[in-house]
């Protein structure tokens, strides 16, 4: 559910999900955490900021060894992300 909200850059929905169930340690089908997913797919710095404020682990690596920061660097179209 949080991944869908991140896909849509729906900040209000993301905040509501984080308030009700801070599912920051879940993974999508590719093994990405919500923060990794946002760093890779969202162009909204507010989405990434909301996840970081909710204490998402910014240093957790993917099975490929990429961290959320590496995903942002490689895939984000937004320099703010």
C-alpha positions in Angstrom: 0.0 0.0 0.0 2.8 2.4 0.8 4.5 1.6 -2.5 1.4 2.7 -4.4 1.2 6.0 -2.5 4.9 6.5 -3.3 4.3 5.8 -6.9 1.6 8.5 -7.0 3.7 10.9 -4.8 0.7 11.1 -2.6 2.2 12.7 0.5 -1.0 12.9 2.5 -1.6 9.1 2.0 2.0 8.3 2.8 1.8 10.3 6.1 -1.5 8.6 7.0 0.0 5.2 6.3 3.1 6.1 8.4 0.9 7.3 11.3 -1.2 4.1 11.3 1.5 1.5 10.5 5.0 2.7 10.0 5.9 -0.1 7.6 9.4 1.1 6.9 10.9 -2.4 7.0 8.7 -4.0 4.4 9.9 -4.9 0.9 8.4 -4.8 -2.5 8.7 -7.6 -5.1 12.1 -6.3 -6.1 13.4 -6.3 -2.5 13.2 -2.5 -2.2 12.3 -0.8 1.1 9.9 2.2 0.9 12.8 4.6 1.1 14.7 2.8 -1.6 11.6 2.7 -3.7 11.0 6.5 -3.2 14.6 7.3 -4.0 14.3 5.3 -7.2 10.8 6.1 -8.4 9.6 9.4 -6.8 10.5 12.8 -8.0 9.1 14.4 -4.8 11.7 15.3 -2.2 8.8 15.6 0.3 8.1 11.9 -0.1 11.7 11.0 0.7 11.8 13.5 3.5 8.6 12.1 5.1 10.1 8.6 5.1 13.4 9.9 6.6 11.4 11.8 9.3 9.6 8.5 10.1 13.1 7.0 10.7 13.5 5.0 7.6 16.9 3.3 7.5 18.9 5.4 4.9 21.9 3.1 5.2 20.2 -0.3 4.6 21.6 -1.9 1.5 19.6 -3.9 -1.2 20.7 -7.4 -2.2 22.6 -5.7 -5.0 24.4 -3.6 -2.3 22.7 -0.3 -3.3 21.6 2.0 -0.5 18.7 4.5 -0.9 21.2 7.3 -1.5 22.7 5.2 -4.3 19.3 4.7 -5.8 18.6 8.5 -5.7 21.9 9.2 -7.3 21.4 6.7 -10.1 17.7 6.9 -10.9 16.1 10.0 -9.6 15.2 12.7 -12.1 14.9 15.3 -9.3 18.2 16.9 -8.0 16.4 17.6 -4.7 15.9 13.8 -4.0 
